[in-house]
Amino acid sequence: MSAQQLSDLIRFARHNSSFYRDLYGSLPPHTDRLTDLPVVDQEAFWAANTLHDSRVLTGPLSEATVYKTGGTTGSPKFSVYTRDEWRTFVTSFGEGLVDTGLRPGHRVADLFYAGELYASFLFVLDSLAHAPVDNVRLPIGGGAPLESTIPTLRDLAAQVLAGTPTTLCRLAEQVVASGVRLDSVELLLFGGEALFDDQRRLLAAAFPGAEARSVGYASVDAGLLGRPVPGADARVHRAFTPYSVVEILDDSTDEPVTEPGRPGRVVVTSLFRRLMPIIRYPAGDRAEWTGTGPGHFRILGRAEEGVRVGPVSLYTQDAQDAVAAADTAGQVVGMQLVVRRWEGRDGLVLRLATAPGDERDTDRREFLARAVVAELETVRPLYPDSVRAGFVHPLSVEWARHRDLAVNPRSGKLVRVLDERPTA
């Protein structure tokens, strides 16, 4: 299925989807410009897109594959693709893999997660099968025990590892701890979540000859988002023209951002999906145009990835920056925000993971803990102010190994914010 004209897609959605018919009800019949259309409201979209009697779908669910997605709302929803739409999806994404450094004959281990209606393992495997360069696919999966994964990678001389940063880091930690050498690995393709500098240090320790690159930017709900752009910054991508249109919208006004360097939220329109139309759909991320090439944009992180601790709002990027500023020796290889409540007040714990062997140097860890807390309190002064007012508990640090960090059991992705407060 080829990409369709935007005007045709809008007319088709208005005529066949009651959700889009109602959303565009006040617009002139021949509206055909994206900027004249409202941005989809996530909550309304998923309330309408139920598994039975969906108001979003443009036809009966009689030929499709059903995948589970968290969307950008946290709880799993269902996203569907016809066989033609899926073929277009994986073929286009596969073409982008050449920009990651995939070479003819590369042996690629697919370490993404499979089963339970999750798409990433099948998606990457199919994308590799449709890539324009020959490759050898090793469908290991992210749920396989590390005790069997590492020998498999060694015996089959895997050259490319594809998985979430969390999966790759857990593998790297085990490689370092066991002293195994996987010298054939030369490319690490990450996707599904951001890769931070602390994680890069752990990956470099385990795979010193490998380069970490984005596998591409896509999601099962939003579809194709960004094709990797070769270069030093793995966050830079470009739209999968002509199969999708990426917009960056102002956070306050929803007006399109056109100038480079100005952040906004990512909104996508998929030009090849008709059964479940995606038109001006928020991807859940923030980005900025780079000005370095046509349609090049830099992903800046999740649109709303943070937590409320008492009266204080904190974002994961705040904590990540504080750790980066304080950890000049590169001890930290992973981080998680843990929110707890005791004695009638909220408290924030920074769970920091260190590389194997670092746990023995308690003096250095205590010094680093104090430095991280001081740095975070400097950038978020409302937190220490709230401590003095008795609203929240003081910030604290909890040390862990990378394998001890909590992950989503279905996707294997690191849970950046863990809320352990009891709920009624």
C-alpha positions in Angstrom: 0.0 0.0 0.0 1.5 3.3 -1.0 1.2 6.6 0.9 -2.1 8.3 0.1 -2.9 11.9 -0.5 -3.6 13.8 2.7 -6.9 15.2 1.3 -8.1 11.7 0.4 -7.2 10.5 3.9 -9.1 13.3 5.6 -12.2 12.7 3.5 -12.0 8.9 4.0 -11.7 9.3 7.8 -14.6 11.8 8.0 -16.8 9.5 6.0 -16.0 6.2 7.6 -14.9 6.9 11.2 -17.5 8.3 13.6 -14.7 9.6 15.8 -13.2 11.8 13.1 -16.6 12.7 11.7 -17.5 14.2 15.1 -14.1 15.7 15.6 -14.3 17.5 12.2 -18.0 18.2 12.4 -17.6 22.0 12.5 -15.1 22.2 9.7 -16.0 22.9 6.0 -16.6 19.7 4.0 -13.5 20.2 1.8 -10.9 21.0 4.5 -7.6 19.4 3.4 -4.8 21.2 5.3 -3.4 19.7 8.4 -3.1 23.1 10.2 -6.9 23.5 9.8 -7.6 20.3 11.7 -7.7 20.0 15.5 -5.0 18.0 17.3 -6.4 14.6 18.5 -7.1 14.5 22.2 -5.5 11.4 23.6 -8.1 10.7 26.2 -11.0 11.1 23.8 -9.2 9.0 21.1 -8.7 6.0 23.4 -12.1 6.3 24.9 -13.6 6.0 21.4 -11.1 3.3 20.2 -12.4 0.4 22.2 -11.7 -3.2 21.1 -15.4 -3.8 20.5 -17.6 -1.3 18.6 -14.7 1.1 18.0 -15.7 4.6 16.9 -12.2 5.3 15.5 -11.9 2.4 13.0 -13.2 3.0 9.5 -14.4 -0.6 9.0 -15.0 -3.9 10.6 -12.2 -5.7 12.4 -12.1 -8.6 9.9 -8.5 -8.6 8.6 -5.8 -7.2 10.8 -3.2 -7.8 13.5 -4.0 -6.5 17.0 -1.2 -5.1 19.1 -1.2 -3.8 22.6 0.0 -0.3 23.3 0.3 2.0 26.2 -0.2 4.9 23.9 1.0 8.0 25.8 -1.6 7.4 28.6 0.1 4.5 30.5 -2.6 1.8 30.5 -2.6 -0.7 27.6 -4.9 0.0 24.6 -5.2 -1.8 21.3 -3.7 -0.7 17.9 -4.5 -2.5 14.7 -2.8 -2.9 11.3 -4.0 -4.6 8.1 -1.5 -6.8 6.4 -0.9 -4.2 3.7 -0.4 -1.4 6.4 2.0 -3.6 8.3 4.0 -4.4 5.2 4.3 -0.7 4.4 5.3 0.0 8.1 8.1 -2.6 8.2 9.4 -2.0 4.7 9.7 1.8 5.3 11.3 1.3 8.7 13.6 -1.4 7.2 14.8 1.1 4.6 15.9 3.4 7.5 18.0 0.7 9.0 20.8 1.4 6.4 21.2 4.8 8.1 22.1 3.1 11.4 25.2 1.4 10.0 23.6 -1.9 9.1 25.8 -3.6 6.5 25.3 -6.5 4.1 25.7 -9.8 6.0 25.5 -8.3 9.5 24.3 -10.9 12.1 21.6 -9.1 14.1 20.3 -10.3 17.4 16.7 -9.1 18.0 16.5 -8.6 21.8 13.2 -6.8 21.9 10.2 -8.2 23.7 7.6 -10.6 22.2 4.3 -12.0 23.1 1.3 -10.7 25.0 0.3 -8.7 21.9 3.5 -6.7 22.1 4.8 -5.5 18.7 8.5 -4.5 19.0 10.1 -8.0 18.5 8.0 -8.8 15.5 8.3 -5.3 14.2 12.1 -5.2 14.3 12.4 -8.8 12.9 10.1 -8.0 10.0 11.9 -4.7 9.4 15.2 -6.5 9.2 13.6 -9.0 6.7 12.4 -6.1 4.5 15.7 -4.1 4.8 17.4 -3.3 1.4 20.6 -5.0 2.6 21.0 -8.7 3.3 21.3 -9.6 6.9 21.2 -12.7 9.2 18.5 -12.4 11.8 18.8 -14.0 15.3 15.4 -13.9 17.0 16.5 -14.3 20.6 14.1 -11.9 22.3 14.4 -9.8 25.4 12.9 -12.3 27.8 15.5 -15.0 27.2 17.7 -15.7 30.2 21.1 -13.9 30.0 22.7 -17.2 30.9 21.6 -18.5 27.5 21.7 -15.3 25.6 25.4 -14.5 26.0 26.6 -18.0 24.8 24.2 -17.7 21.8 25.6 -14.3 20.9 29.1 -15.6 21.3 28.6 -18.8 19.4 26.7 -17.1 16.5 29.2 -14.2 16.4 26.5 -11.6 16.6 27.6 -8.3 15.2 24.5 -6.1 15.9 22.4 -6.1 19.1 19.0 -4.5 18.8 16.9 -3.9 22.0 15.7 -1.4 24.5 18.5 0.5 26.4 17.4 -1.3 29.6 17.8 -4.7 28.0 21.2 -3.8 26.4 22.4 -2.4 29.7 21.4 -5.5 31.7 23.2 -7.6 29.1 26.2 -5.4 29.3 26.3 -5.6 33.1 26.3 -9.4 32.9 29.0 -9.4 30.3 31.3 -7.2 32.4 30.6 -9.2 35.6 31.3 -12.5 34.0 34.3 -11.4 32.1 33.0 -12.8 28.8 34.2 -11.2 25.6 31.8 -10.5 22.7 34.4 -9.0 20.4 32.2 -9.5 17.3 29.7 -6.9 18.5 30.1 -3.6 16.5 26.7 -2.0 16.5 24.1 -1.5 19.3 20.7 -0.4 18.0 18.5 0.9 20.7 14.8 1.9 20.6 11.7 2.3 22.7 13.3 4.7 25.2 16.1 7.2 25.4 19.8 6.2 25.9 21.5 8.4 28.5 25.2 9.1 29.0 25.5 6.9 32.1 24.1 4.0 30.1 26.6 4.6 27.3 29.4 4.2 29.8 28.2 0.8 30.8 27.7 -0.3 27.2 31.2 1.0 26.3 32.7 -1.1 29.1 31.0 -4.3 27.8 31.3 -3.6 24.1 34.3 -1.4 23.6 34.3 -1.8 19.8 30.6 -1.0 19.3 28.8 2.2 18.4 25.3 2.9 19.9 22.8 4.2 17.4 19.0 4.7 17.3 17.3 1.8 15.5 14.7 4.4 14.4 11.7 6.3 15.9 8.3 4.6 15.8 5.5 3.4 18.0 2.7 0.9 17.5 0.1 3.5 18.1 1.5 6.5 16.2 3.3 4.4 13.5 6.3 5.7 11.6 7.9 8.8 13.2 11.5 9.2 12.4 14.3 7.7 10.3 17.8 7.8 11.8 20.1 10.5 10.6 23.8 9.4 10.5 26.0 11.5 12.7 27.2 12.0 16.3 23.8 12.8 17.8 21.6 9.6 17.9 18.6 11.7 18.8 18.4 13.3 15.4 15.9 11.8 13.0 13.9 12.8 9.9 10.3 12.0 8.9 9.5 8.9 6.8 8.4 11.0 3.8 6.0 10.2 2.0 4.5 7.9 4.6 4.2 10.2 7.5 4.1 13.9 8.3 5.8 15.1 11.5 4.8 18.4 13.1 6.3 20.1 16.2 3.7 22.3 17.9 4.1 25.0 20.5 3.4 23.8 24.0 1.0 26.6 24.8 -0.7 27.5 21.5 -0.4 24.4 19.4 0.8 26.5 16.6 3.4 24.8 14.3 7.0 25.5 15.2 9.1 26.2 12.2 12.4 27.7 13.5 15.3 25.4 14.6 16.0 25.1 18.3 12.6 25.8 19.6 11.1 22.8 21.6 7.6 21.6 21.2 5.5 18.5 21.2 5.6 16.0 18.4 2.4 15.3 16.4 2.2 12.8 13.6 -0.1 12.0 10.7 0.2 8.6 9.1 -0.5 8.6 5.4 -0.6 4.8 4.9 -3.1 3.8 7.7 -6.8 3.7 6.8 -8.4 1.1 9.2 -7.2 3.1 12.3 -6.5 6.6 11.0 -3.8 8.6 12.7 -4.2 12.3 11.9 -2.5 14.9 14.0 -1.9 12.4 16.8 0.3 13.4 19.7 3.3 11.0 19.9 4.0 11.8 23.5 7.5 13.2 22.9 9.1 16.7 22.7 11.5 17.6 19.9 13.0 20.5 18.0 14.0 21.1 14.4 17.8 21.1 14.0 18.1 23.1 10.8 20.8 20.7 9.6 18.8 19.1 6.9 15.2 18.9 5.4 12.9 17.7 8.1 15.6 16.9 10.6 14.5 17.0 14.2 16.1 16.2 17.6 14.1 14.1 20.1 14.2 15.8 23.5 12.4 13.2 25.7 8.9 12.4 26.8 6.4 15.2 26.9 5.3 14.6 30.5 7.8 12.3 32.2 8.0 13.4 35.7 6.4 13.1 39.2 4.7 15.2 41.8 6.2 14.9 45.3 4.0 16.9 47.7 3.9 20.4 46.2 7.0 19.9 44.1 7.0 18.9 40.4 10.2 17.0 39.3 11.1 15.7 35.8 13.3 12.8 35.1 15.5 15.1 33.0 16.1 17.3 36.1 17.5 14.3 38.0 19.4 13.0 35.0 21.1 16.4 34.6 21.9 16.5 38.3 23.5 13.1 38.2 25.5 14.0 35.1 26.8 17.2 36.8 27.8 15.5 40.0 29.1 12.1 38.7 32.3 13.3 37.1 33.9 9.9 37.6 31.2 8.0 35.7 30.1 5.7 38.5 26.4 5.8 37.7 25.1 3.5 35.0 21.3 3.8 35.6 18.8 5.9 37.5 15.2 5.6 38.7 13.0 8.0 40.7 11.1 6.3 43.5 8.3 8.1 45.3 7.2 6.8 48.7 5.0 8.0 51.4 5.5 7.5 55.1 4.6 9.4 58.3 2.0 11.4 56.4 4.5 13.0 53.9 5.8 12.2 50.4 9.5 11.5 49.9 11.7 11.1 46.8 14.4 8.5 46.6 17.0 8.5 43.8 17.8 4.9 43.0 21.2 4.9 41.4 22.8 1.9 39.8 26.6 1.5 39.7 28.9 -0.6 37.6 30.0 -4.0 38.9 32.7 -3.6 41.5 31.9 0.0 42.4 29.7 -1.0 45.3 32.8 -1.7 47.4 33.9 1.9 47.5 31.4 3.1 50.1 33.2 6.4 50.8 33.1 7.5 47.2 29.4 6.5 46.9 28.5 8.5 50.0 30.3 11.5 48.6 28.5 11.1 45.2 25.1 10.8 46.9 25.6 14.1 48.7 26.8 15.8 45.5 23.8 14.5 43.5 21.3 15.7 46.1 23.0 19.1 46.4 22.9 19.5 42.6 19.2 18.5 42.3 18.2 20.8 45.2 20.0 23.7 43.4 18.0 23.3 40.2 14.8 22.5 42.1 15.0 24.8 45.2 11.3 24.3 45.9 12.2 20.8 47.1 14.5 21.9 50.0 12.1 24.7 50.8 9.3 22.1 51.1 11.5 20.0 53.3 12.0 22.9 55.7 8.3 23.6 55.7 7.6 20.0 56.7 5.7 19.2 53.5 8.0 16.4 52.2 10.9 14.2 53.4 14.4 15.1 52.4 15.8 13.7 49.2 17.7 10.5 49.6 19.8 8.1 47.5 19.4 4.3 47.3 22.1 2.3 45.6 21.4 -0.7 43.4 22.8 -2.8 40.6 21.4 -2.2 37.1 19.6 -5.5 37.1 17.7 -4.4 40.3 16.1 -1.4 38.6 12.3 -2.0 38.0 11.3 -2.6 34.4 7.9 -2.9 32.7 7.4 -6.7 32.7 5.8 -6.7 29.3 8.2 -4.4 27.3 11.4 -4.7 29.3 11.7 -0.9 29.4 13.1 0.9 32.4 10.4 2.4 34.6 11.8 5.9 35.0 9.4 6.9 37.8 8.3 4.3 40.3 5.4 5.5 42.5 5.2 3.3 45.6 2.8 5.5 47.5 -0.3 3.5 48.8 -3.5 4.3 47.1 -7.0 4.0 48.5 
